[in-house]
Amino acid sequence: MTTYRTTSDQTVVVELNPRGNPMLLEENLARSRMHDAEVFAQRHRTAHRLVVARRWRRLAGWAQRRAQLTARAV
C-alpha cells in the first residue's frame, strides 16, 4: 500500500489491484458495492423465475383438470 499527499494535506490510500493499476479506496468500495448489487440482482432474477415457473405449472395443472372434466362431460 502506498500513501500520497494531496494539496489539502489529507492522506489518500491507494491499493494495487491484481493487474497492478492503482485504485483509490473509494473506487474499490464502489466496485465492491456494484458487485454486491449484481449478485443480489442475479439471485432476485432466479427467485422470480422459480415463482413464475410454479405459477405456470399450477395454471397448466388447472387447465389439464378442466380439459379432463370437459372431455368426460361430452
HELIX and SHEET records of a PDB file:
HELIX    1   1 LEU A   25  ALA A   73  1                                  49    
SHEET    1   A 3 THR A   2  ARG A   5  0                                        
SHEET    2   A 3 THR A  11  LEU A  16 -1                                        
SHEET    3   A 3 PRO A  22  LEU A  24 -1                                        
END                                                                             
